[in-house]
Amino acid sequence: CPLFVGLNSQQALRALRITMPRFIEKGRSIPRVALEDRVAYIVLDGEMEQRGVIFGPGEIVLAEALVQETLVSDSTLTAVSDLHILMIRRNDFAELCDDDPDLGVLLYETVARLVSG
């Protein structure tokens, strides 16, 4: 996953601790907010679609949710196939980065690259 590029194995494991696995059935909508917080997703297996763009295994979707307070777009995410994903809540991401500043710098730099295209 692009979010973990440049992390050593200990840092990657620490980052993975804040993820929550989810299974979404084909055709279902995927929430942009969970537990009253904005979320990003890492696709493990299957595909999801947003505005005609398909995201597959290894891709991160809605990375901007990890760093922005407001929604940039309200477009719908849809499971194109049965989907296994990891969900990352923005507050959990911020807390991890605050608790481990070295890891936080690496993660925020990566998110900045992902968001800037």
N, C-alpha and C positions, 0 to 999 in steps of 0.2 A: 504494500500500500504506500502511496506517495507520502502520506503523513509521517511514516516511520523511517523514511530514507534518511540516512545519516546518523541514526541512533544506534548505540551499541545494544547488545541483547538485554542488558539490565534496564536500560532506559526504555526500550520497547516494551518489556514486560510491565514496567511501572505504568506506562501509558495505556496499555491494554486493560489494566485493572479498572479504569473508569468507563470502559465500554459495556454495553448491555446487549446480549444477543437477542435478535428478534426473527421470527418467521412470519412472512407475509404471503398470503395466497395470491395466485395469479388473478389479475383484474382488480385487486383491492387498492384503494388509495393509501398513501403512506403519509403519516402526519408530519408536519413541519415543526410542531410544538408537542412536547411530551412532558408530563409532570410539571406543567406551567413554565417550561423553559424551551428555548430554541434548540434544535438538534441538527447534527450532521450525521451522515451514514457512511459506513464502509461496506461495500458490496463484497460478500464472501462467495455467494453462489447464486446464479440467476441474473435477471436483468430488471432494471427499472427505467422509466421514461419520464422526462421532463421537457415540455415544449418541443417534442419531436426528437430530442437527443436521447440516445440509449446509453445507459451506464451499466457496465458489467463487472465481473470479478476483479478485485484489486483497486477499484476506483473509489474515490471519496466524493460524496454528493453533498451539496450545501455546506462546503467548508467555511463559507462566509458567516454561517450561523455561530461559529466558534468565537468570532471576534466582533461582530456587529450587534448592537442592541436592538435594532429594528429590522423588520423584514424588508429585503430589497425587492423581492417579487413574491406574489402570492400564487404563483403557478402551481398546479397540482402535480404531485409525484404519483406514478402508478406502477404497480408491479406488472411487468410484461410477462413474467413467468413466476412460478413459485420462487420465493426469494429468501435467502438467508443473509442477514445484515448485522452489523454491529452499530449500535446507536451511541452517540456521544453527546451528552448534554453540555450546553455552553457553561453553566455554572460549575460542573464537575471539571471541565477542561481548565477553567480559570483557577480553580482551587488547586489542581495538580501543578499548574505553572507557578502559582504563588508559593506552594510548599517546596518546590524544587526549582529554584531560579535558573540553574544551568540547563535543565531539561526544558523549562519554559521558554528560554531564548530560542532553543533549537526548534521547538514546536511552533512558536509564533512566527519565526522566520519562514518555516515551511508553509504555514497557512497563508502568509503574505504572498509567497510565490504562487501558490495555487489559486488564490483569489485574483491576482493580477493577470493571470492567464499565461 
